[in-house]
Amino acid sequence: MSRAQAPYTGVAVCAPITVPYQRFSAEPAHWWAGRALRLLHENTGLRPADIDGFCFSSFSCGPDTAVGMTQHLGLTPRWLDHIPTGGASGVMALRRAARAVQCGDAELVVCLAADTNQIDSFRHSLAGFSRFSQDAVYPYGFGGPNATFALITDAYMREYGVTREDFGKLCVAQRANAGSNPLALQRKPLSLDAYMAARPIADPVHLFDCVMPCAGAEAFIVTTPERAEELGLKMAQILATIERHNAFPEDPVQLRGGWAMDIEGFWQTARITPAEVDTLQVYDDYPVIVAMQIEDLGFCNKGKVGEFIRANEFTIDGDLPLNTNGGQLSAGQAGAAGGFQNVTEGLRQILHAPLGDQVPDASIAAISGFGLVNYDRGVCTAAALLEALP
């Protein structure tokens, strides 16, 4: 039996930042990271000398890592971390920064993700994505996330009776949520008929199941409640977190994620139930992963997500407000920043400072991350529960 998780006492999460996304950008990831720090300064008054911890995530900053970024950004931190785990990176950054603050290794940590998207850069990033892909997948003419998720989606639909209409309901709801977000790249209303009629990409994945790569940056601060109060910032506390890598390797294809291995302790540590969550922000590169997270995070029993989707509404004023900024499926996928977007949006909603419409009376957000997909599964999963502090 694993040890009980120590509480995150003396830790505050605050100051969510989003640099408006662009479909393509000639600027490097470094520029986008700099823009995030500039917005952070404008919103909080913080200067580089005030930042003594830095946690960074990016797919396109190479050859630099977090340590190279400190010189580019004029930082001199006493605590540093680089998290190359894509969609799980936001929650992982939150976890690591929180423990650093709690232990006194840093007082104020900026967690930041930034990526550019230049013409043809997505194809080049896929070429060097993983050794597994290079050696065991690409030589057979198979490659890229659309094909991988087509396999996962097909297996999931066959196993649990989930339909394209079910996935469509999630996508339509997220597009409706994006309608009030002025920064979302795709705000045109999406009907279920249009979703169903969209052209196939890699059957059963169709056009509106796929995210739009773009350039952008996201950031947030982890510090002490006292420091956040000094800065005049609204803040949230961490109720619980989990993280797991390469879960269930014996499964022939991914039908469940690492959340399922740790979910009981997750809710026990938080001392709440899924019914008390006001908004759910999950990593959404494809709707099948949204459905998988709804199940594995405990919002419904395994194999029952189709029924759950049909019985609930996921718009901002619905039963379970989901990806309230539109998620990546409508706001855009800015590389590793996509793994931070769920943290910043969940934080905004419970601090009552959203980009778009406000979830009524929101105070607790569930946040989930999923990243680094090889042939048949994503190997990184993480989740967190945040609650607004008075």
N, C-alpha and C positions, 0 to 999 in steps of 0.2 A: 504494500500500500504506500502511495506517495505521501509525502509530508503535506500538511495543510499550508495553504498559501498565506504568507504574512500580509496583513492589511497594508494598504497604501496610505498610511497616516502621514500627515505633514506634507502632502503633495497636492498641487493645484494645476489644472490644465486650463489654458486660456488663449486669447488672441488668435483665433483662426484667420488665416490669410489665404486668399486665392488671387493669383495673377491671371487676369482674363486670358482665356485660351485663344489660340490662333490655329487654323487648320494646318498651315505650313509657316515655317519661320526660317529665315536665313541666319538668325542669331544662334549661337551655341547654347548648350545647357547652362553654362556659366552665367550668361546674360540673364537668363530666366531666374536663376538663383539670386542674382543681384537685385532683380526687380522685386523678388519676394522680401528680401531684407529691407529694401527701400520702403515698401508698403508697411512692413512691420514697424519701421521707424516712424512713419507718418501716423500710424494708428496708436502707437504706445509711447513714442519719444525715446525709445531705447537706441543706444549707439553701440557700435561694435565692442567697445570696451566694457559694456554692461553684460555681454554674453560670455559666460564662462563654460558653457557646454554646447556642443554642436553635433547633431546627428543628421546624416545626409544619405539620400537615396537617389539613384539616377541610372538610366541605361545608356545615356549618350554623353556622359562627361569625360569618357576616356580620352587620353590615357590617365587623366587625373582621378583620384579618389577623394574621400573626405579630407585627407590631410593636405592634398594639393589645393582643394577649395578654400582652405583657411587663408592661404596667401592671396588667392584671387579676391576674396571677400573682405580682407582686412581684419580677420578674427584672430584672437590669441586665446583659445580655450584651454582649460585645464582638464577637460574631459571630452573625448572624441569617439565617435562611432560611425561606421559606414555599413549600411544595410542593403545588400543587393538582392532583395527578395521580392521585388515587384509588388504585386497586389497585397501581400501580407506586410509590407514594410511600414505602413503607417501605425498599425497596432504594435508591431515589434519595436518601433522607435519610441512609442508611448511607454511601453513596458520598461525598456532599458533606461530611458531618461528619468522615469519616475523613481527607479531604484537608485540612480545616481544622486538625485536630489535628496531622497530620503536618507541616504548614507552620508551626505555631506561632501560627496565628490564634486558636486557642482551646485550652484544656487539657482541659475537660470539657464535652461537648455532650450535652444531653438532646434526644433525638428523640422527638416525641410526636404522636399523632393522637387526636382526640376528636370525637365527633359525638353529637348527641341524636337521638331519634326520637319526635316528638310525633304525636298523632293527625292524620292527613292530611298530615303534613310531606313524606312521600315523593312524593305527587302534586305538591305545590308545588315541590319541588326539580326534578322532571322538567320542569316548565313552563319553567324558565330554564336547562336543562342546557347547551344549546349553540345558537349561531346557526344552525348547519347543521340541527339538529332543528326549530327554529322556522320556518325558511324553506322547507326542502325535504322535510320529513317529516310534521310535524303537520298541515299543511293538507290532506293526503290521508287523514287518519284513521288514520295509522300512528304508533305511538310507544311508548316505554317499552322497557326492556331485554328483556322476555320476547319481544316480537315481533322485535326485532333478533336475538336469539340463536336464535330459531326458524329464521330464514333461514340463519344461519351453521351451525347444527346440521344442518339439512336438506342443505345443500351438502356439508358435511364427510362425512356418512353416505353420500351418493351417490358421492362421489369416491373414498372409501377403504374402503367396505364395512364401516364400523363400525356396530354394531347397538345398539338400545336396551338389550339385555341387557349389552353391554359397558359402556355408561354406567352401567347399574344396578349392576354389580359394583363400580365405583368408589364410588358413593353408599352402597351397603351397607357397604363397608369403612370409609368415613369415619364412618358412624353407629356402627359397632362401636367405632371408636376413641374416639368421643365418650362412650361408655358409662362410661369411667373418668375423664372430665373433669368434676369437680363444677360447673364454670362453664358448660358447654355448655347451650344453651337446649333442644336436642332430643336427648334421650338414650334415648328409647324405641327398642328394637331394630327395625331395618328389614329385612324379608326381600325377596328378589328378586321374589317373587310380589306382595308389596304394592307394590313400586316399579312393576312392570309394570302393575298394575291401577289405579294412581293416575289421577285425572281429568286430562284434557288441559288445558293452559293456553294454548298457542299451538303447535299441532302442528308438529314432533314433540316439543316441550318439554312435559313433564308436571309434576305437582305437586312431586315430590321432586327435580327438576332445578333448582329455583328456591331461592335463598337467602331467609332471613327477615330483613328489615331490623330493626334494633334500635338501642339506644343503648349506648355504651361508650367505652372509651379503652384505648390501648396505648402503651407507652413503653419505651425502652432508652437506655443510655448509651454514648457513644463517647468514649474518653479514651486516655491513655497507659498502657502496662503498669505503669509505676511508680506512677501514681496509683491504678489499680485495686488494686494490691497494698497500698498504704497503707490503702485502704478495706476490705481483707479480702474482695474480691469475686472470685469465679471469673470467668474471662475466656476469650474466643475471639479468634483472629486471622482476618483476611480474606485468603483465598487468591487470589481474583479476583472481579471484578464486570464486568457489561456493562450497557449502556443504549442503547435505540434508540427513535426516535419516527417515526411515519408510515412504517413499513417497507412495502416492496412495494406502493406505491400503484397500480401497474398491475394488480394482481389484481382481478378483477370482484367477488369476495367473499372474505372472509378465510378462507384455508385454512392459513396459516402466519403466524407472528409475527416480530417483530424479533429474537428470540433466534437465529433461523436465520442471520441475517446475520453474527453475531459469535461463533458457538458454537465454532468451531475455536480461535480465540485464547483463548477463555474457559478451555478445558481445558488448553491449552498453558501459559498463564500460571500456572494452579494446579498444574501438574505432577502431576495425578492423572487418573484416568479415571472415567466414570460408575459403573463397577463398584465403586469404592472409597467411594462415598457411602453413608452409613448411614441417612439419612432425607431424604425429599424433601418440602418444604413449598411448595406452589404456590398461586397465587391461584385460587379455585374458585367464581366466581359461578355458573357452569354447568359441567356435566361435560365438555362439548365443549372448553372451554378447558383443563381438566385434561389431557385427551388430547393436545391440541395442544402443550402445554408438555412433556409426556413425550417427544414426538417431537422437537420443535425444540431441546430441551436435550440431545439426544443419547442418551437412554436406549434408543431403538430407532430404526430407519430410518424415514424418512418413508413414510407409507402402510401401515406395519406395526403401528400401535398396537393395532389390534383383536387381532391375534395375541399381542402383548405382554401385553395385559390378560388374555387367556384363560390365558396361561402363568404368570402371577405372582399373588402375593397381596400385598395392600396394607394389611393390618392391622398393628398395632404389632409383632407377632412374625412378620410375613411377609417375603417376599423384598425388597420395597421399601416400608418403612413410609411411608405417604403421609398428610399432613395429620393428624398424630397427635393433635391436640386435637379432631378432628372437622371441622376446616376451617370455612369459612363456611356450608357446606351443612348442618352440624349444630350448630356452636357459635353461629352467627348472624353477620350482616353489620352491624357497627357503623360504617357509612359509611366514611370514610377510614381508620378504625382497622382495617378489614378488610385494607387494604394493608400494615398493620404486623403483623398477627396472624401471618403466616407467618414474619416475622423473629423475633418473640418466642418462638414455639413452637420453631422450629429451634434457637434459642439455648438454650432451656431443655433440650431433649433432649441436646445435646452437653455441656452443663454438668451434666447429671444432676440437674436440678431441675424435672421436668415437672409440669404441673398434674395429669395422670393417670398412666397407666402409662409406664414407661421403656422406650425402645428398647434392647435389650441391647447393651452395649458401644459405644454411639454416640459418635463423636468428630468426624465430618464431616457437615455438613448442607448440602444444596443448597436454595436459596431463590429463588423466582421471583415476579415481580409483573406485573400486566396491568391497564391502566386506561384510562379515558376513551373510552367507546364512542360513536361517532356512528351513522350509519345501518347500515353493513355491516362495521365493524371496530373493534377497539380500537387506539388510536393510540400508546399508551405501553407499552413492555415493558422489563423489567430483571431481572437475576438476580445472585446472589452465592453464593460458597462460603465457609463458615465452618468453622474447625477449632478444637477446644478446645485451650487451652494448659495445660500442667501446673500 
